[in-house]
Each structure stands twice: as C-alpha cells, then as structure tokens.
Amino acid sequence: MTAIDELHERLEGLGLTAVDARLEALLEGAAKAEPAYADFLLDVVGAEADARRQRYLKTRLQLAHLPYVKTFEQFDFDFQPSLDERQIQELRTLRFVHEASNVIFLGPPGVGKTHLSVALAEAAIQAGFGAYFITAHDLIADLSKAIREGRLQRRMRIYLAPKVLIVDEMGYLPLDELGATIFFQLVSARYERGSIILTSNKSYADWGSIFSDPIIATAILDRLLHHSTTVNIRGESFRLKERRRAGLLSRPEEQREERPAVDAADAAGSLGKSKRSRR
C-alpha cells in the first residue's frame, strides 16, 4: 500500500470526507507553492471545515421547508418604490433575531412579501439560526389535528424550537374560534423568546375578521407588535408584471382607458339599490 492509499484509508476512517476527496489536489498545490507546514495544514483543515459548513447549511435549509430559495439580491426594489430599502437593510443585520422581535410584511398579493420573508430566513440560516416556514392555513390545520389526537404540546415544539418562524399568508382564509385560540397560544409561547416573520394581505384594522373575534385579534396583535417591525408594501404584483411583459396582460393605464366611466352619483345609486334589495 502506498502512502497516498494509506492516507485515503485513514481520512475515510476519521470521517474527513472533504479532505479525502481533495487529497491529490491539495498535495499537488503544496508541491508547487511549497507553503510552510502550518499553512499547508491550515489549507487541509479549512477544506474540511468549509465542506462541513456547506453540509450543515444544506441540512438547515431542508429542515426549514422553504418553498424556494430567494435572496435580497434577486428582489427588484425599483419595481416597489413604496419599500424603504434602508428598513430592509436594517432587517438584514438580523438584529431582530437576536432581540427575539417580529417582522410583519403587509400588502396585496404578489408584491414580494414571501420573497422577502424567505430571504430573511435564508440569511438567518446562513448566520447559524434555525428557521421554519409554513403557511397560516397549514399551521392551524396541523395543530388542530394535534389537538384532536391529544398531542398538541408535542407538536407545538416544532413551531417553538426554531429561532425564526415564518407564517405565510395570514388572512387569506378566516380562522374559526379554535384556530384563533391555537394561534394565540403559539404567539404567546414565542413572545420574547423567538422571532415570527408573518405575511398578510390584511391591514391591522381588518384582523378582527381574520380571527372572527376582535378581542382575541387585539390580544394577538398586542404580543406580535410589542417588539416588531412592520413593512408595508403598496405596489403592483410581480406576477402581473411578468404576465404583462409576456404580452398576456394589458398595462394598468390601458385597462383604465377600456373601463367604462362611472361617476360618483351612479356608484352611490347602485349601492343604494344593493342595500334596498337586501332588505
């Protein structure tokens, strides 16, 4: 057995798979550059450390259940001028994670709320924090099932463990009394212990309709907003932009030109007729 063969065998036995895979390249580079022994050893250890970090990050990303991987660099801030880019840059420092505060993205569908949430989660994972992504509907359905099966506390740990919990699409479907109570319990349990990133198409004034109870909505908002950053996005849908670019949709100004004009009196009259017809 040659020295190289023996090295491969020992590296494999020690679980140093990255160095094992790059052994010949490392030795060849050292033969050409003739580094100091310490520098060569640093290269060897660094190769293994880098590979292990990449495996760790890959595992964390898989465990986070992100719907996709999106970065801040991929976000078109020029298309959403309502966004304060300095506010987003502040969030990128992840100070909110260290402080266990929350981030709430509000705005109509398609404006980039989920993209920014995923980008924050990805940045948190890169920094060594655990993250978990789930839609509000799936979250409530999962915990409601756990209640029926008598294992709520055990299942709740999945949503309490990560430092960052992303709850997407809050408000697209209203919650019943049980769902509202479950979400209140989750928010209360994470309060000042872990961060929640939440996206919603509803303004805070409309949250009473989400939870079917203004009192519990107020209690939830009280805990969510105590330590939080709210990001309002008022702009056009990215998805509509792509469809328009492909020629599948007319521009907003063209839609306004095609739409028949309705004056205020006509609109009021229509509303009056609608009200009378319901009586």
matplotlib code that plots the C-alpha trace (Angstrom):
import matplotlib.pyplot as plt

x = [0.0, 1.4, 1.4, -1.4, -3.5, -2.9, -3.8, -7.1, -7.9, -7.2, -9.0, -12.0, -11.8, -11.7, -14.7, -12.7, -14.5, -13.8, -10.0, -10.2, -11.9, -9.4, -6.2, -4.3, -5.2, -4.1, -0.8, -0.2, -0.8, 1.5, 4.3, 4.0, 3.7, 5.9, 3.9, 5.0, 3.8, 1.4, -0.1, -0.5, -2.2, -4.5, -5.5, -6.3, -8.3, -10.0, -11.1, -12.8, -14.4, -15.8, -17.3, -18.9, -20.4, -21.9, -23.5, -24.8, -26.4, -27.9, -29.5, -30.8, -32.3, -34.0, -35.4, -36.7, -39.2, -38.7, -40.9, -37.9, -34.6, -34.7, -32.1, -32.3, -30.1, -32.9, -35.5, -36.4, -36.6, -37.0, -40.3, -41.6, -40.7, -43.0, -40.4, -37.9, -34.7, -32.9, -35.5, -34.8, -31.1, -31.6, -33.6, -30.7, -28.5, -30.7, -30.8, -34.5, -33.5, -31.0, -33.7, -36.5, -38.7, -41.1, -41.3, -44.7, -45.0, -48.3, -49.6, -51.7, -50.8, -47.8, -45.8, -42.9, -43.9, -43.0, -39.8, -38.5, -39.6, -37.7, -34.6, -34.6, -35.0, -32.1, -29.9, -30.8, -29.8, -26.5, -25.9, -26.4, -30.0, -32.8, -35.8, -39.1, -41.6, -45.3, -48.5, -51.0, -53.6, -51.2, -50.1, -53.6, -54.6, -51.6, -52.2, -55.9, -55.3, -52.8, -55.5, -57.9, -55.2, -54.2, -50.6, -50.7, -47.8, -45.5, -46.5, -46.2, -42.5, -41.9, -43.0, -41.4, -37.9, -36.6, -35.3, -37.2, -40.8, -42.2, -46.0, -47.1, -50.5, -52.2, -55.7, -56.2, -58.7, -60.5, -59.9, -62.6, -62.6, -60.3, -57.8, -57.7, -57.1, -54.3, -52.6, -52.9, -51.2, -48.4, -47.7, -47.9, -45.4, -42.9, -43.3, -39.9, -38.3, -38.2, -39.0, -42.0, -41.9, -45.5, -47.0, -50.6, -52.8, -54.9, -54.3, -54.2, -57.7, -59.1, -57.6, -60.8, -62.3, -59.4, -59.8, -63.6, -63.2, -61.9, -60.9, -58.6, -57.3, -56.3, -54.6, -52.6, -51.6, -50.6, -48.0, -46.9, -46.4, -44.8, -41.4, -41.8, -41.1, -44.0, -43.1, -46.0, -45.7, -48.0, -47.3, -48.1, -47.9, -44.6, -46.6, -48.7, -45.6, -44.2, -47.5, -47.6, -44.0, -45.0, -47.9, -50.5, -52.0, -52.6, -51.0, -52.9, -53.4, -54.8, -57.2, -58.3, -59.0, -61.0, -63.1, -66.4, -66.6, -68.9, -69.5, -70.0, -73.8, -74.2, -72.0, -74.0, -77.2, -76.0, -75.0, -78.4, -80.2, -78.0, -78.9, -82.6, -82.5, -81.1, -83.8]
y = [0.0, 3.4, 6.4, 8.0, 4.9, 4.8, 8.4, 7.9, 5.0, 6.9, 10.0, 7.9, 6.2, 9.6, 10.8, 13.6, 13.1, 16.5, 16.2, 12.6, 13.8, 16.6, 15.0, 14.8, 18.4, 19.6, 17.7, 18.9, 22.5, 22.2, 20.7, 23.8, 26.5, 24.9, 26.6, 26.4, 23.3, 25.3, 27.0, 23.6, 22.2, 25.2, 24.6, 21.0, 21.8, 24.7, 22.4, 20.0, 22.9, 24.6, 21.3, 20.6, 24.1, 23.6, 20.3, 21.9, 24.8, 22.4, 20.4, 23.5, 24.8, 21.4, 21.4, 24.9, 23.8, 27.0, 27.0, 28.2, 29.9, 33.6, 36.3, 40.0, 40.5, 38.9, 41.4, 44.2, 47.2, 49.6, 47.9, 48.5, 52.2, 52.1, 50.0, 51.7, 49.9, 51.2, 49.4, 46.2, 46.6, 47.0, 43.7, 42.1, 42.7, 40.1, 42.3, 41.4, 37.7, 38.5, 40.6, 38.0, 40.6, 40.1, 41.2, 41.7, 42.2, 43.7, 44.2, 42.8, 39.5, 39.3, 42.3, 40.3, 39.6, 35.9, 36.6, 39.0, 36.6, 33.7, 35.9, 36.8, 33.2, 32.2, 34.9, 33.7, 30.1, 31.3, 33.0, 29.8, 30.2, 27.7, 28.6, 27.0, 28.1, 27.2, 28.8, 30.0, 27.5, 24.5, 25.7, 25.8, 22.6, 20.8, 22.0, 21.4, 17.8, 17.6, 18.7, 16.1, 13.4, 14.6, 15.6, 19.4, 20.1, 17.7, 19.1, 22.7, 22.2, 22.0, 25.6, 26.8, 25.3, 27.4, 30.8, 32.2, 31.0, 32.2, 32.2, 33.0, 34.1, 35.1, 36.4, 34.7, 32.4, 33.3, 31.2, 29.7, 30.0, 27.0, 28.2, 31.7, 30.2, 28.0, 30.9, 33.0, 30.2, 30.0, 33.7, 33.8, 30.9, 32.5, 36.0, 37.5, 34.0, 33.7, 35.8, 35.4, 36.6, 37.0, 38.0, 39.2, 40.8, 42.4, 45.7, 45.5, 47.1, 44.1, 41.5, 41.1, 39.5, 37.1, 35.7, 36.2, 37.9, 41.4, 40.7, 37.8, 39.7, 42.6, 40.1, 38.6, 42.0, 43.2, 40.4, 40.5, 44.2, 44.9, 44.1, 44.3, 45.9, 46.4, 46.6, 47.9, 47.2, 49.2, 48.3, 46.2, 42.4, 41.0, 38.1, 40.6, 42.4, 39.2, 38.4, 42.0, 41.6, 38.4, 40.3, 38.3, 41.3, 45.0, 47.8, 49.5, 52.7, 50.7, 48.9, 52.3, 53.5, 50.4, 50.5, 52.5, 55.6, 55.6, 58.8, 59.0, 59.5, 56.3, 54.4, 55.7, 54.8, 51.3, 50.9, 52.2, 49.7, 46.9, 47.8, 48.0, 44.6, 43.0, 44.4]
z = [0.0, -1.0, 1.4, -0.6, -0.3, 3.4, 3.7, 1.9, 4.2, 7.4, 6.2, 5.4, 8.8, 10.5, 8.5, 6.8, 3.5, 2.0, 2.5, 1.3, -1.9, -2.5, -1.2, -4.6, -5.4, -2.0, -2.3, -5.8, -4.8, -1.9, -4.1, -6.4, -3.8, -1.1, 1.7, 5.4, 7.2, 9.2, 6.1, 4.4, 7.5, 7.6, 4.0, 4.8, 7.9, 6.1, 3.2, 5.7, 7.7, 4.6, 3.4, 6.8, 6.9, 3.5, 4.5, 7.7, 5.8, 3.3, 6.1, 7.8, 4.6, 4.0, 7.6, 7.1, 4.5, 2.5, -0.6, -2.6, -2.0, -2.8, -1.9, -1.4, -4.5, -6.5, -5.3, -7.6, -5.3, -8.2, -9.0, -5.4, -4.7, -1.6, 0.2, 2.4, 1.3, 4.5, 6.6, 4.7, 5.1, 8.8, 8.9, 7.0, 10.0, 11.9, 14.9, 15.2, 15.6, 18.4, 20.1, 19.5, 17.9, 14.9, 11.3, 9.7, 5.9, 4.8, 1.3, -1.6, -3.2, -5.4, -4.1, -2.7, 0.9, 0.8, -1.2, 1.5, 4.3, 2.6, 2.1, 5.8, 6.7, 4.4, 5.9, 9.4, 8.5, 7.0, 10.3, 12.2, 13.4, 12.9, 10.8, 9.8, 7.1, 7.0, 5.7, 8.2, 6.8, 7.2, 10.6, 12.0, 10.3, 11.7, 15.3, 15.1, 14.2, 17.0, 19.5, 18.2, 18.6, 22.1, 21.2, 20.9, 23.3, 21.5, 18.1, 19.3, 20.0, 16.2, 15.9, 19.2, 18.5, 15.6, 16.3, 13.3, 12.4, 9.1, 9.0, 5.4, 4.0, 7.3, 6.4, 3.1, 4.9, 8.1, 11.2, 13.4, 17.1, 17.7, 15.0, 16.6, 20.0, 18.7, 17.0, 20.2, 22.2, 19.7, 19.6, 23.4, 23.7, 21.3, 22.8, 23.6, 23.0, 19.3, 16.2, 14.0, 10.4, 9.2, 5.9, 5.4, 2.8, 5.5, 7.4, 11.1, 11.2, 9.4, 11.7, 13.7, 10.6, 10.3, 13.8, 13.9, 17.3, 17.8, 21.4, 20.5, 17.5, 19.8, 22.2, 19.3, 17.9, 21.3, 21.6, 17.9, 17.7, 21.1, 19.7, 15.9, 12.6, 10.1, 6.4, 4.2, 0.5, -1.7, -5.2, -8.3, -8.3, -9.6, -11.2, -13.1, -14.3, -15.7, -17.5, -18.9, -20.1, -21.9, -23.6, -21.7, -19.9, -20.8, -18.9, -16.0, -18.0, -20.9, -18.5, -17.2, -20.7, -21.6, -18.4, -18.8, -16.7, -13.7, -11.8, -8.1, -8.4, -10.4, -8.0, -5.0, -6.7, -7.3, -3.7, -2.6, -4.8, -3.5, 0.1, -0.6, -2.4, 0.7, 3.0]

ax = plt.figure().add_subplot(projection="3d")
ax.plot(x, y, z, "-o")
ax.set_aspect("equal")
plt.show()
